[in-house]
Amino acid sequence: MSNIRAAVNVAETVRSTLGPAGMDKMLVDERGETIVTNDGITILRELETGHPGAQMMVQASQTQEEVCKDGTTSVVVLAGQMLALSEGLLMRGIHPQTIVRAYNKASKIALEDMPLPEQNIGVDMVAATALRGKASESSLGFAAQLVENAALTVDGNLERVRTLTQAGGSMKDSYIHSGLVLNKTFANPDFTGKENPRLLLLDGGLDGFNYEDVQMQISDPAQLEQIRNQEMQILSGVAHALSEMADIVIVRDGIHEAVAKYLDAQNIGVVSRVQQSDMDSIARITGVAVHHRITEIPEEYEARIEGSVKPIRIGDLDYVSVEAKESDTITMIVRGATRQTLDEYERAFDDALGVACLYLNDKRLYPGGGAVLSKLSMAVRKHATHERQASARERMCMEAFADALEIIPAAIASNAGMDPLDVVMELRSVTDNYGLFIDHAGEGQIVDMRPHNVWEPAALVEQIIKSATEVACSILRIDDIIARRAQ
């Protein structure tokens, strides 16, 4: 019961954020820094969840985020409702294992009775559904079109999309840049970039000798000067070798000032302290191998790329753009007025891009607004009523599962100021594809969701049901919490 109540408390925390009319949460840390968001995974990630039952709910939402990018709040709310209803079943003397068996059986029935899916809907319509209720809804059409263009460009491969946020301007100033944009500048500020350059990637640095790391016993200052002269000779040889090999050098760590100055004099571009993930992306889109040491580079090194590496200006800041002819990576440049707005935009685009790519990889769609979950609830309830092979207790548990599925349209209705009971009862009496549509004024009505273009990928709905059932059953199987001995 302790686990159930802790998990239900987590669900109650994020339930008010669900749907287009969901409220925001203000997250405040001990330093007074705040985050204002209605993104479920962000709220759950920042929660201090000391109770192990609550932590299991957070882990379920993280799994949903990794698989689908969206639906994190729905998983927690649905699992919380399953557990809340199971509390009443336990009070009636039904064994937890009976509830677990019935929930698993009901989950399979729901997944097998999924209605016929729709196909060939515009990607922007799917993206718009994910963007509703987020900060970017003020420019919903533009944002949805931007997500569609990005998803189609990378053919549904989410790993090929990077997002870069820049304060200043508005959402309408956002655009897609073909290639990779590094949040870096060239070490030589006057470098203007090059077309089809010879590119060298070093997975290390050219920092020179670090005198602080080694304690040297030097009695004569002349010895130190001799060591410094030897170091400069080595660096001079390195700089000369680099100038013979490449037009642009990108290194993961730092680069010595003397080497950078020499390369600048030779009009060779230098970018230092680049993240490992960016190094890997540059290597992939350009086809240039990454070398760990300069001594590993062959004498006849020639790695000319078809594309460009050049500085670009976004707003009032400079960045480095890496483009290749056969580039499979794009960067979404997101603009906004303030840093807080930009952070919320980035979270919204992350969800919408994930859903759009999910749809491109699996073209099945269901009407949103709780329509499909309402119909699945009726299917499970009908099955529980007519199945004679199951015991009365199992049927009672399956009906509780059916009631739990209706929490999603009920929560959407409650957040829009409607009566959730009225909405749930009305949804039980309407035909397929009818759900709760919340308009731009925040008012809701039960309508056919298809003309209103509210769609959810089938893979998203299926994952929500699977994850919620799994975490609810996992918590129900735990009958005690035991302190572990110290390791």
ChimeraX attribute file (.defattr): number of C-alpha atoms within 10 A of each C-alpha:
attribute: neighborCount
match mode: 1-to-1
recipient: residues
	/A:1	16
	/A:2	14
	/A:3	21
	/A:4	21
	/A:5	16
	/A:6	21
	/A:7	30
	/A:8	23
	/A:9	16
	/A:10	21
	/A:11	25
	/A:12	15
	/A:13	17
	/A:14	24
	/A:15	25
	/A:16	21
	/A:17	24
	/A:18	27
	/A:19	29
	/A:20	24
	/A:21	24
	/A:22	23
	/A:23	17
	/A:24	19
	/A:25	18
	/A:26	11
	/A:27	15
	/A:28	12
	/A:29	9
	/A:30	6
	/A:31	6
	/A:32	8
	/A:33	9
	/A:34	13
	/A:35	18
	/A:36	16
	/A:37	22
	/A:38	25
	/A:39	24
	/A:40	26
	/A:41	23
	/A:42	17
	/A:43	21
	/A:44	24
	/A:45	14
	/A:46	12
	/A:47	15
	/A:48	9
	/A:49	17
	/A:50	9
	/A:51	12
	/A:52	15
	/A:53	23
	/A:54	24
	/A:55	20
	/A:56	20
	/A:57	27
	/A:58	27
	/A:59	16
	/A:60	20
	/A:61	28
	/A:62	20
	/A:63	15
	/A:64	25
	/A:65	19
	/A:66	11
	/A:67	15
	/A:68	24
	/A:69	22
	/A:70	25
	/A:71	25
	/A:72	27
	/A:73	29
	/A:74	26
	/A:75	29
	/A:76	34
	/A:77	30
	/A:78	26
	/A:79	30
	/A:80	29
	/A:81	25
	/A:82	27
	/A:83	28
	/A:84	21
	/A:85	16
	/A:86	25
	/A:87	17
	/A:88	12
	/A:89	19
	/A:90	15
	/A:91	9
	/A:92	10
	/A:93	9
	/A:94	17
	/A:95	13
	/A:96	19
	/A:97	12
	/A:98	15
	/A:99	25
	/A:100	23
	/A:101	15
	/A:102	25
	/A:103	26
	/A:104	17
	/A:105	16
	/A:106	28
	/A:107	23
	/A:108	14
	/A:109	18
	/A:110	26
	/A:111	16
	/A:112	10
	/A:113	13
	/A:114	17
	/A:115	14
	/A:116	9
	/A:117	12
	/A:118	15
	/A:119	13
	/A:120	10
	/A:121	14
	/A:122	13
	/A:123	23
	/A:124	23
	/A:125	20
	/A:126	27
	/A:127	32
	/A:128	25
	/A:129	22
	/A:130	28
	/A:131	28
	/A:132	23
	/A:133	25
	/A:134	23
	/A:135	19
	/A:136	24
	/A:137	20
	/A:138	14
	/A:139	13
	/A:140	20
	/A:141	15
	/A:142	17
	/A:143	26
	/A:144	27
	/A:145	17
	/A:146	21
	/A:147	28
	/A:148	23
	/A:149	16
	/A:150	28
	/A:151	28
	/A:152	14
	/A:153	17
	/A:154	17
	/A:155	14
	/A:156	22
	/A:157	20
	/A:158	18
	/A:159	12
	/A:160	20
	/A:161	22
	/A:162	19
	/A:163	16
	/A:164	16
	/A:165	18
	/A:166	19
	/A:167	19
	/A:168	17
	/A:169	14
	/A:170	16
	/A:171	21
	/A:172	13
	/A:173	12
	/A:174	19
	/A:175	17
	/A:176	18
	/A:177	17
	/A:178	20
	/A:179	28
	/A:180	27
	/A:181	26
	/A:182	22
	/A:183	15
	/A:184	17
	/A:185	19
	/A:186	23
	/A:187	18
	/A:188	17
	/A:189	12
	/A:190	11
	/A:191	16
	/A:192	13
	/A:193	21
	/A:194	16
	/A:195	15
	/A:196	17
	/A:197	19
	/A:198	21
	/A:199	22
	/A:200	25
	/A:201	24
	/A:202	20
	/A:203	19
	/A:204	21
	/A:205	18
	/A:206	22
	/A:207	14
	/A:208	17
	/A:209	14
	/A:210	7
	/A:211	8
	/A:212	7
	/A:213	7
	/A:214	8
	/A:215	7
	/A:216	9
	/A:217	8
	/A:218	9
	/A:219	8
	/A:220	8
	/A:221	8
	/A:222	10
	/A:223	12
	/A:224	14
	/A:225	11
	/A:226	11
	/A:227	12
	/A:228	14
	/A:229	12
	/A:230	12
	/A:231	14
	/A:232	16
	/A:233	12
	/A:234	13
	/A:235	20
	/A:236	15
	/A:237	13
	/A:238	16
	/A:239	20
	/A:240	15
	/A:241	13
	/A:242	18
	/A:243	19
	/A:244	14
	/A:245	19
	/A:246	19
	/A:247	24
	/A:248	23
	/A:249	21
	/A:250	24
	/A:251	24
	/A:252	21
	/A:253	17
	/A:254	16
	/A:255	20
	/A:256	15
	/A:257	13
	/A:258	16
	/A:259	22
	/A:260	21
	/A:261	16
	/A:262	16
	/A:263	22
	/A:264	19
	/A:265	12
	/A:266	14
	/A:267	17
	/A:268	24
	/A:269	28
	/A:270	23
	/A:271	22
	/A:272	22
	/A:273	16
	/A:274	18
	/A:275	16
	/A:276	14
	/A:277	10
	/A:278	15
	/A:279	20
	/A:280	15
	/A:281	18
	/A:282	25
	/A:283	16
	/A:284	15
	/A:285	20
	/A:286	23
	/A:287	16
	/A:288	18
	/A:289	16
	/A:290	19
	/A:291	15
	/A:292	15
	/A:293	13
	/A:294	17
	/A:295	9
	/A:296	8
	/A:297	15
	/A:298	9
	/A:299	10
	/A:300	8
	/A:301	12
	/A:302	15
	/A:303	19
	/A:304	17
	/A:305	19
	/A:306	16
	/A:307	18
	/A:308	20
	/A:309	25
	/A:310	20
	/A:311	23
	/A:312	17
	/A:313	10
	/A:314	14
	/A:315	12
	/A:316	8
	/A:317	12
	/A:318	16
	/A:319	16
	/A:320	19
	/A:321	22
	/A:322	23
	/A:323	26
	/A:324	21
	/A:325	14
	/A:326	12
	/A:327	20
	/A:328	21
	/A:329	26
	/A:330	22
	/A:331	20
	/A:332	23
	/A:333	18
	/A:334	26
	/A:335	25
	/A:336	22
	/A:337	13
	/A:338	13
	/A:339	14
	/A:340	14
	/A:341	18
	/A:342	23
	/A:343	18
	/A:344	20
	/A:345	23
	/A:346	19
	/A:347	21
	/A:348	26
	/A:349	23
	/A:350	21
	/A:351	21
	/A:352	28
	/A:353	30
	/A:354	25
	/A:355	29
	/A:356	31
	/A:357	28
	/A:358	25
	/A:359	26
	/A:360	17
	/A:361	14
	/A:362	14
	/A:363	17
	/A:364	19
	/A:365	22
	/A:366	26
	/A:367	25
	/A:368	26
	/A:369	28
	/A:370	29
	/A:371	28
	/A:372	23
	/A:373	25
	/A:374	28
	/A:375	26
	/A:376	24
	/A:377	24
	/A:378	20
	/A:379	18
	/A:380	26
	/A:381	21
	/A:382	14
	/A:383	17
	/A:384	24
	/A:385	15
	/A:386	10
	/A:387	11
	/A:388	10
	/A:389	9
	/A:390	14
	/A:391	13
	/A:392	13
	/A:393	17
	/A:394	21
	/A:395	24
	/A:396	19
	/A:397	26
	/A:398	30
	/A:399	22
	/A:400	26
	/A:401	30
	/A:402	27
	/A:403	19
	/A:404	24
	/A:405	26
	/A:406	28
	/A:407	25
	/A:408	26
	/A:409	27
	/A:410	23
	/A:411	24
	/A:412	27
	/A:413	30
	/A:414	21
	/A:415	21
	/A:416	23
	/A:417	13
	/A:418	16
	/A:419	13
	/A:420	20
	/A:421	14
	/A:422	11
	/A:423	22
	/A:424	22
	/A:425	13
	/A:426	14
	/A:427	23
	/A:428	16
	/A:429	10
	/A:430	16
	/A:431	12
	/A:432	16
	/A:433	19
	/A:434	25
	/A:435	30
	/A:436	26
	/A:437	26
	/A:438	21
	/A:439	14
	/A:440	13
	/A:441	8
	/A:442	14
	/A:443	14
	/A:444	20
	/A:445	14
	/A:446	17
	/A:447	19
	/A:448	21
	/A:449	21
	/A:450	15
	/A:451	8
	/A:452	13
	/A:453	18
	/A:454	23
	/A:455	24
	/A:456	26
	/A:457	26
	/A:458	21
	/A:459	19
	/A:460	21
	/A:461	21
	/A:462	14
	/A:463	18
	/A:464	25
	/A:465	20
	/A:466	19
	/A:467	21
	/A:468	26
	/A:469	23
	/A:470	18
	/A:471	25
	/A:472	27
	/A:473	22
	/A:474	13
	/A:475	22
	/A:476	21
	/A:477	13
	/A:478	13
	/A:479	11
	/A:480	9
	/A:481	10
	/A:482	6
	/A:483	6
	/A:484	6
	/A:485	5
	/A:486	4
	/A:487	3
